[in-house]
């Protein structure tokens, strides 16, 4: 009987509880490999390591750590570590949500999933909100990931589409396919001095403010729903193309800027 090959990665590190729980649950679905960073690599987006060597450690059977980003991990897995191209890639479970345009633009979790899509692998990112006591219910999240994985393996995602999945703390009211909202950040930059009296700067996240429409992911999840947002890898603004908005703005006539 054919067993689907499933690749797991994340940006929290191969040792994180989220990916470990997901690994245990997804082994009921297929043959599972973890190829994930050797340390936390949050906010690395689709960063690829080009100027430093990568170190790979075989932690135990089918589990590898890589001294790089989630995108590095996906490349290494597909080209060097897996027996064949995976049928599915899941990035997560992330410790905290990835909601709105800003989060998914910075997110290493989403970066890993997008890289899977770029390589022709059906992929989704999955992130989990904590409850009011800052506790994460990873088993709850992994079961939802399993259900989504089974549906994708049975029916196939649309070409070039990556799913961004966010799960609220229990109880869950249901699942909604929604558009991205926005989370406005005003990052705090901390200025301090090291033991050698040299100034350093540390960028924090600040407290983000959710904005956008009521039916976008940043608001729907607050009502207790799992949010699923299909993200297309084609970033072209088709409206501007069709309406010649940019062409008119730049004064392009006869393929030249006048």
N, C-alpha and C positions, 0 to 999 in steps of 0.2 A: 504493500500500500504506500502511495506517495505521501511523504511528509513535507509540508512547506518549510522552507528555510527562512528563519526570522532573525534579523539583525537588530540588536538593541544598542543604542548609544544614549548619551546625555551630556549635560554640561556641569553636573554636580560631582562627577567622579565615579569610577567603576565601583567604588565601595559604598555608594549611597543606598539608603534604605529603599528609595523609590525604584531604582533600577533592579535591585535585588528582589523585591516583591514582584515586580513585573516579570522578571526572569522565571520565578517559580510558577507563576500563573500561566505564562505563555508556553511553558513546556507541555501543557495539556493540549496545545494547538499544533505544535510542530517542533522541529529541531531548532534550538535557540542558541545564538552566540551573543555574548556581550563584548563589544569593542568600544571602550569609553576612556575619557581622559584620566590621567594618573592623579589629578587634583582638580579642584573646582575651576571651571573655565566659563563662568557666567559672563554675559554681555560680550561674547566674542563674535556674535553674529555669524557671518560666513567666512571668517578669517581663516586663512591657510598659511601654514608655517613654511616659509621659503628660505629663510636665512639661518636656520639652525637645524641640526640633525634631529631626527625623531628616534626615541628609544621605545621599544615595545617589550613588554613583559607578559609572558604566559602565566597568569596568576594561578589558574588551574584549568582543567579541560573546558574548552569553549569560552573561556573568559580571559580577555586581554586588556591590559592598560597601555595607553599611548601617551607620550609626553608632549601632547599637542591639543589642538582644539577639537570640537566635535566633527568639523569638516575633515580634519586630518584623519580622525578615527574612521570615518566612512570610507575615505580613499584607501586607507591601509587595509580595512576589512575586505573591500571588494577586490582589490588588486593583489593582496598578499596573504590574507589570513583565512578567508572562507573557502570551502571546497567548490563553491559555485556562486553565481549571482543570486542574492536572496530574493525571495518572493515578496517579502514585506520588510520595511524598516519602521521601527517605532523609536522615537526620541523622547525619553522621559523615564519615569514619571518625574517631572520637575517639582522641586520643593518651592511651591508658590506659583501663582497664576502668570500666564503670558497673554494679556488681554490688550486689545487695541493696536493701532498701527505702530505706535512707538515701541511697545514691548516686543512685538514680533520682528521689528527692524533690528533691535539690539540683541535679541535672545540667541544664545548659543544652542538652546534646545531646538528652536525653530530652524536655526542654521543647519543643524545636522539633518533634520527632516527634509529641508529644501535641497540639500546636496544629494540625498537619496533620489528625489524626484529628478534632478538634473542628470543622474546616472541611469534613469529609466526604471527606477524601483518604486513601487507603490509605497507611499510614506505618509506617516502622520506624527505630529508632535502632541504630547499630552502633558498637561500641567494640572496641579492640584492646589486648591485653596485650603488653608488650615481653618479650624473652627475657632470659636471665640477664646479658647484656651491655648491657641497656637499649636494645636495638635493636628497632625496629618493622618488621615485614614487611608493609608496606601493600599490596603487590601481592597477597600471599596473602589479606589481608582483603578486598580489593576483589573478588577472584574469588568468594569466598563470598557477598559482598553481591550480586553479579550473579546467582548461582544462586537466592538467596532472592527477588530482585526478579522474575525470570522466573516463578517459581512463583506469586507473589502476583498478577502481571498475568494469569496464566492462570486462576487459581482464585478470587481474591478473598478477602480477610480477613473474618472475622466482623465484623458491625457493632460499632462502638465499641471495637474492639480495636487496640492499638498493640503492636508487637513490640519487645522489648528484646533485642538480640543482642550477645553478647560472644564474642570469639575469642581463644583461647590462642595462644601462640607455637608455630610448627611444632616437631615433627610433630603433626598433629591426628588423634585416634583416631576421631572421629565427631561426631555432632550429637545433642543431647538437648533436649527440651522440658521445662523444669523450673520450679519455683516460686522466688520470691524468698527469699533468706536475709537475713541482716543483717550489717552491718559497724559495729561499735561504735567511734565516734570519741571521743577525748578531746582536743579541740582545744587547742593551745598558743597562748596569747596573749602575744606579745612586746611588752614595753614599752620604749620608747626615746625619745630626744629628737631633734628636727630641728635644722638649723643655726641656727635662731633660738631654740633652747633651749625649744621647746614640746614637751610630752609627746604622743606618739602611740602607738596600739595597733595591732598587726598580728595578725590571726587566722590561725593555721596550721592544718593538718589533723591534726597528730599522727600516730601510727601506728595505723591501724584494726585491730581484731581481728574476724575472721570468726566469727559465731555462727549458730546455727540447725541445721537438720537436715542430715544427710549428703547428701540428695538435692536440696538447694537449690543455686542457682546459684553461691554463693560457694565451695562445696566441689567441685561437679562440674567446674568449669573447671580446678581444680588437677589433675584426673586427665586433662587433655588433650582435653576435649570442648568443642566450641562449644555455648554455652548460649543457648537461645531462650525467653524468658518472655513470654507474652501478658499485657498489662496492660489492664484495662478502665477506661474513663474514669469509669464510675459508681462513686464511692467509698462509696456507702451500705453500711453493715454490715447485710446482710440478716438474719443470725442474730439480732442485737439487735432488729431490727424484728419478726421472726416470733415470737420468744420474749418480746416485751414487756419485755426486760431493762431498757432505759433508761426506759421508761414507769414500771415499778415502782420503779426507783431514785429517780426524781424525784417519786414519789407522784402521778402524773397520773391523775385520775379524772374522768370526764365532761368531758374536755377542759380541765380546770383543775388547777393544782398545789395539792394540799390542804395 
